[in-house]
């Protein structure tokens, strides 16, 4: 499954909110420096969907706030 995600790095808390069909907003505490926010997004989405982190990957938008993420 592929989902569209809008990431908000540097937030006060980590959370996931479904905003539409296969669309999510993700808030992570980590800042967007050195890939830390991307790692946090992968970890949070893996937990949200109940899959291992290895099953979640960023397909498009690695350096942008809007991302396409594949969950196997």
HELIX and SHEET records of a PDB file:
HELIX    1   1 UNK A   36  UNK A   49  1                                  14    
HELIX    2   2 UNK A   53  UNK A   55  5                                   3    
SHEET    1   A 5 UNK A  15  UNK A  20  0                                        
SHEET    2   A 5 UNK A  23  UNK A  28 -1                                        
SHEET    3   A 5 UNK A   2  UNK A   9  1                                        
SHEET    4   A 5 UNK A  66  UNK A  71 -1                                        
SHEET    5   A 5 UNK A  56  UNK A  60 -1                                        
END                                                                             
